[in-house]
Amino acid sequence: MKLKYILFMLTVSIVSSCRNSDDVKIAVKDSDDEYRFTAYFDENKTEEIVKVIDQNIAPTTIASDDDKIDVTTTLEDKTTFDLQYEPGEVMIKLNKHENSKSSYSRVKKMCEEIKNTIGE
């Protein structure tokens, strides 16, 4: 499992270093074990994406003095997921064995909203 994560992060690093700021790439992995949403988009949309995330995780807040976030967070309803973002990219990963179906639905809905925001 750790090897898969390392390989995924290596792939994300390579892809992000090769992309243009105008490129939009969205990938969703929805397996029996996890739900993973990865998106690369115009850096100018980052603030809008962060607002979508903030609205969907409220009243929980995630703050940083940096442009980058890399956290595992647990919301009030016990939804736990990994969140990484920086200008022009976001990755959200939810372990289905550690979360309820309603948590899965909540995160999936948030990711759909992010996808729609990127497309606007």
C-alpha positions as CSV (number, residue, x, y, z in Angstrom):
1,M,0.0,0.0,0.0
2,K,2.8,2.4,0.9
3,L,4.6,1.5,-2.4
4,K,1.4,2.4,-4.3
5,Y,1.2,5.7,-2.6
6,I,4.8,6.5,-3.3
7,L,4.4,5.6,-7.0
8,F,1.3,7.7,-7.2
9,M,3.0,10.7,-5.7
10,L,6.0,10.2,-8.0
11,T,3.6,10.1,-11.0
12,V,1.8,13.2,-9.8
13,S,5.2,15.0,-9.4
14,I,6.3,14.1,-12.9
15,V,3.0,15.0,-14.5
16,S,2.8,18.3,-12.6
17,S,6.4,19.3,-13.7
18,C,5.5,18.6,-17.4
19,R,2.1,20.4,-17.5
20,N,1.3,23.8,-18.9
21,S,-0.8,26.2,-16.8
22,D,-3.6,26.0,-19.4
23,D,-3.9,22.2,-19.2
24,V,-6.9,20.7,-17.4
25,K,-6.6,17.1,-16.3
26,I,-9.0,15.4,-14.0
27,A,-8.7,11.8,-12.8
28,V,-11.0,9.8,-10.6
29,K,-10.2,6.4,-9.1
30,D,-13.2,4.8,-7.5
31,S,-12.3,1.3,-6.3
32,D,-13.5,-1.0,-3.6
33,D,-10.8,0.4,-1.3
34,E,-10.6,4.1,-2.0
35,Y,-12.0,7.1,-3.8
36,R,-9.3,9.4,-5.2
37,F,-9.8,12.6,-7.1
38,T,-6.8,14.4,-8.8
39,A,-7.1,17.5,-10.8
40,Y,-4.6,19.9,-12.6
41,F,-6.1,23.2,-13.7
42,D,-5.3,26.9,-14.3
43,E,-3.7,28.3,-11.2
44,N,-6.0,31.3,-11.4
45,K,-8.9,28.9,-10.3
46,T,-7.1,27.8,-7.1
47,E,-8.9,30.4,-4.9
48,E,-12.3,29.2,-6.2
49,I,-11.4,25.6,-5.6
50,V,-10.3,26.3,-2.1
51,K,-13.6,28.1,-1.4
52,V,-15.5,24.9,-2.7
53,I,-13.4,22.8,-0.3
54,D,-14.0,25.2,2.6
55,Q,-17.7,25.3,2.0
56,N,-17.9,21.5,1.9
57,I,-15.9,20.8,5.0
58,A,-17.4,23.5,7.1
59,P,-17.5,24.0,10.1
60,T,-14.0,22.4,9.9
61,T,-11.4,24.7,8.7
62,I,-7.9,24.1,7.2
63,A,-5.6,27.1,7.3
64,S,-2.0,27.6,6.1
65,D,0.3,30.5,5.7
66,D,1.7,28.7,2.7
67,D,0.0,28.1,-0.7
68,K,0.3,24.3,-0.2
69,I,-1.8,22.0,2.0
70,D,-1.0,18.4,2.7
71,V,-3.1,17.0,5.5
72,T,-5.3,14.2,6.7
73,T,-8.4,15.7,8.2
74,T,-11.4,14.4,10.2
75,L,-14.6,16.4,9.9
76,E,-17.3,16.7,12.6
77,D,-19.2,13.8,11.1
78,K,-16.1,11.6,11.4
79,T,-15.3,11.7,7.6
80,T,-11.6,11.3,7.3
81,F,-9.6,12.0,4.1
82,D,-6.3,13.1,2.7
83,L,-6.2,16.6,1.1
84,Q,-3.4,18.0,-0.9
85,Y,-3.5,21.2,-2.9
86,E,-1.3,23.9,-4.2
87,P,-1.8,26.4,-7.0
88,G,-3.2,24.6,-10.0
89,E,-3.6,21.1,-8.5
90,V,-5.6,19.2,-5.9
91,M,-5.7,15.6,-4.7
92,I,-8.3,14.2,-2.4
93,K,-8.2,10.6,-1.2
94,L,-10.8,8.8,1.0
95,N,-10.3,5.3,2.4
96,K,-13.6,3.5,2.0
97,H,-12.9,1.0,4.8
98,E,-12.3,3.8,7.3
99,N,-15.4,5.9,6.3
100,S,-19.1,5.4,6.1
101,K,-21.1,5.4,2.9
102,S,-22.4,8.9,3.7
103,S,-18.8,10.1,4.2
104,Y,-18.0,8.7,0.7
105,S,-21.0,10.5,-0.8
106,R,-20.0,13.7,0.9
107,V,-16.5,13.6,-0.4
108,K,-17.6,12.5,-3.9
109,K,-20.1,15.4,-4.0
110,M,-17.4,17.9,-3.1
111,C,-15.1,16.5,-5.8
112,E,-17.9,16.9,-8.4
113,E,-18.3,20.5,-7.3
114,I,-14.6,21.0,-7.7
115,K,-14.8,19.4,-11.2
116,N,-17.6,21.7,-12.1
117,T,-15.7,24.8,-10.8
118,I,-12.7,23.8,-12.9
119,G,-14.9,23.6,-16.0
120,E,-16.4,27.0,-15.6
